[in-house]
Amino acid sequence: MYNKHMLTYLLVGFLGLVFGSFAGATVWRLRARQLAEDKKEGEPVDAGELKRLKPLLGHGFSNDRSRCLACGHELAWYDLIPLVSWATGKGKCRYCKQPIGWFEPTIELLTAGLFISFYHYWVSGGTVFSIELILWLVALVLLVILFVYDAKWFLLPNIVMWPFIAVSVAVALLQLVMADNFVESALSLLWAIVILAGLYFMLWFASRGAWVGFGDVKLGLGLALLLGEWQLAFLTVFLANLLGTIIVIPGLLSGKLSRKAHIPFGPLLILGFLISLYFGGGIIDATADYISTTLMLY
């Protein structure tokens, strides 16, 4: 039995590596298309970055192949084995010998870790393999792409955001169908949307996009649909802002950040979401017990 579970975890981890490789390649293709579109619209772009990523443009789906970002060489299948190809090539392109860097293997490991941790969370709750699990794993891959893209370029691209919201809607509908109390679950889901998406919509509207971008509003909607509970949505907002404070205050005190510095909020929301998803129930119960005990003392 132990070996069977270990084999399953290894398989899930391998799938995470494969989809992590897909996520990494997607991030670069999205960036290349964004630069090309920005240049076409007359916006300033980094000419060097556009030149480096140009080989990723102009290919249809049938002939779209991964390429080295340094020399543009089309990569063979044995160049694309997650982690293995990077390790055997000592972190360098097999053709031009230029360093590849840690970007791709980091995304692959991150996605594999998410797949394994979520699968453990899923089966520990007594849930068996289902279409909902597949939808959750798809959502995690899309979240990895959104996390990395926003962290690097301060943007949550719609071409990824809309599929993420669609998957989140499907998960929410399945959760409502299987809920013991449909009305209670629907109301909790509605309040989760109000808290996560509604709050950031008001901030976006009030600041005209200066405080948060509209991408954060859409991300909040997708995360609320996945969580389905207003308590977890509230905790996600609290954790995202707490993490932002932890990051920003030391930077301000040290002078490394100015008061006008732009901090991508999408990654903070996603981290808050993951913490709430895995540990939210325990955090909420512990907080409620603490408040109850404190009130009783008075």
DAPENOR-V342621 format. One line per field, one symbol per residue. phi: phi as a letter, one per 30 degrees, with the letter a starting at -180 (. if undefined). Layout:
phi->???
This chain:
phi->.dddddddddddddddddddddddddeddddddddddddddiddbdddddddceedcicdddcdbdbddccidddddddcdeiddddddhibddccidddjcdddddddddddddddddddddddicceaddddddddddddddddedddddbhacdddcdddddddddddddddddcddbdddddddddddddddddddddddddchidcbdddddddedddddddibdddddddddddddddddddeeddddidbcdcdccdceedddddddddddbeeddddddddddddddddc
